[in-house]
Amino acid sequence: MLRKIIKKYSYSNEFKLGLADIYKEASRLNQAIELYDTIILEDEKSFKAYLGLGECAHLSNDLVKALRA
């Protein structure tokens, strides 16, 4: 069932945001950052992606990157 959902919705930014948030909460920060970066490339006005990217940078103690996000 989960595989069908992923296959059907994996292209949408909302799906990617949700998955990136799950990665962030699971401390899989590199994977979360990758997804947030992908979303920003596709939609540079995505506030949620910039917020998530900043939170990941903060969690990884990269304060310079956190301030830039």
C-alpha positions as CSV (number, residue, x, y, z in Angstrom):
1,M,0.0,0.0,0.0
2,L,2.7,2.5,1.0
3,R,4.6,1.7,-2.3
4,K,1.5,2.6,-4.3
5,I,1.1,5.9,-2.5
6,I,4.8,6.8,-3.0
7,K,4.6,5.9,-6.7
8,K,1.4,7.9,-7.2
9,Y,2.4,11.1,-5.3
10,S,6.2,11.2,-5.1
11,Y,6.3,14.0,-7.8
12,S,4.3,16.5,-5.7
13,N,6.1,19.1,-3.5
14,E,3.7,18.5,-0.7
15,F,4.6,14.8,-0.6
16,K,8.3,15.8,-0.7
17,L,7.8,18.3,2.1
18,G,6.1,15.7,4.2
19,L,8.9,13.1,3.6
20,A,11.6,15.7,4.3
21,D,9.8,16.6,7.6
22,I,9.8,12.9,8.5
23,Y,13.5,12.6,7.7
24,K,14.2,15.7,9.8
25,E,12.2,14.3,12.8
26,A,14.1,11.0,12.5
27,S,17.4,12.9,12.5
28,R,18.2,11.9,9.0
29,L,19.2,15.4,8.3
30,N,21.2,14.8,5.1
31,Q,18.2,13.2,3.4
32,A,15.9,15.9,4.6
33,I,18.3,18.7,3.4
34,E,18.5,17.0,0.0
35,L,14.7,17.0,-0.4
36,Y,14.3,20.6,0.8
37,D,17.0,21.7,-1.7
38,T,15.1,19.8,-4.5
39,I,11.9,21.5,-3.5
40,I,13.5,25.0,-3.5
41,L,14.9,24.3,-7.0
42,E,11.4,23.5,-8.2
43,D,9.7,26.3,-6.2
44,E,11.9,29.1,-5.0
45,K,9.0,30.6,-3.0
46,S,8.4,27.5,-0.9
47,F,8.5,29.0,2.6
48,K,8.1,25.5,4.2
49,A,11.2,24.2,2.4
50,Y,13.3,27.2,3.5
51,L,12.0,26.8,7.0
52,G,12.8,23.0,7.0
53,L,16.2,23.7,5.6
54,G,17.0,26.2,8.3
55,E,15.8,23.9,11.0
56,C,18.1,21.1,9.6
57,A,21.0,23.5,9.6
58,H,20.2,24.5,13.2
59,L,19.9,20.9,14.3
60,S,23.3,20.1,12.7
61,N,24.8,23.1,14.5
62,D,25.6,24.8,11.2
63,L,24.5,28.3,12.3
64,V,25.8,30.1,9.3
65,K,23.7,28.0,7.0
66,A,20.8,28.2,9.3
67,L,20.9,32.0,9.1
68,R,21.1,31.9,5.3
69,A,18.1,29.7,5.0
